[in-house]
Amino acid sequence: MKISLKKLSFLLLSAGLASATLAADLKIGVAEALTGPAAKYGVAIKNGFTLAADEINAKGGVNGNKLALVVDDEQGKKEEAINVFKKLIFQDKVLMIFGPTLSNSAFAADPIANAAKVVVFGTSNTADGITAMGPYTFRNSVMESDVLPVTTRAAIKHFGIKKVAVIYGNDDAFTKNGYDVFKSTLDAQKIAVTNTETYAKGDVDFKAQLTKIKASNPDAIVCSCLAEEAANIILQTRTLGMKQPFIGGNGFNSPKLFEIAKDGADNTVMGSPWSADNSAAANKAFIAAYKAKFNADPDQFAAQAYDAMHIVTAALQKVTITGTLDKDRQALREALPAVKFDGATGKFAFRRAAAKDGKEAGYDAQQDAIVNIAKGGKFVL
Ligand code: 1QQ
């Protein structure tokens, strides 16, 4: 019996035999902080991507094509983020890049992706101005300016706060932006600021600043900090005999906070679209699959990465892969904005960011934050 090549590949495909040889790899760059202080976020993010990609591939991939992650460590450093972005775009020739972990690094690396017309998708960048870097920058991480006003108002009401002290890191784009947002929110809420203190990345002793805060006798402490500094600040506050509740931003969304501060972090208020307590089916399935794969509890960063991989997959399903890299990169860019998704972090859509100085911008996250409060060493609703 004679059989045409076309017929043969059809038969093999329908038997599921040819997929390994016929399907193309869709190369997705993952540039995250896998070592250094920001790795407490970056490793959870990488796990979220891996879990989602493995699940998607196990179900046949994207239109028969396999998601192939190219993972690189940008170490939470600007220079490394730039190097990794260049490698992923020009050497590995990825379709798009997820990352980097910190807004601070995104401000350095995202312009490279925009200049090369490659989608860069942040799942943990919450500072203002990220998407103003260009039309190829997307994120599903919710901005500090969307979350902190909600968190702050809830904390003021819950604790009856009249005056606060503020502490923030003054050498990081995210902690500085969080400070600006807190300041305008406190002004709008007519909350007095008794004292404002700063520190630098990597500081471990905050006694000098906290002694001044103690003397100013605030009702609560507002902290625009990354997790490790936040946890040490909380711990040292308790050592000084201070009992004030804390109000934090996205930096607080890590189990590291409690590993260091333990129940000293009780009564800390923060906001996130994700909660371990959200019993929606998609979130329950995500949490169970994550625990089974990594033998650890997921956090918000893992959930946002997991959802982001699904968002990109939804866009890729609408794209006809031609094998011409520039065309395929552009087609993904065109398909992304319309994606709507309901996943581990709840309902998600993109929101076009306003053009700045006449320059076209990318897309922010349109998603509501839920206010969490820490009790017994974890955040609850
Ligand atoms: C940013 C953040 C950090 C907490 C990321 C891990 O939100 O840098 O934008």
Boltz pocket constraint, residues with backbone or C-beta under 6 A from the ligand:
constraints:
  - pocket:
      binder: B
      contacts: [[A, 38], [A, 41], [A, 101], [A, 102], [A, 103], [A, 104], [A, 124], [A, 125], [A, 126], [A, 127], [A, 174], [A, 225], [A, 226], [A, 250], [A, 251], [A, 252]]
      max_distance: 6.0
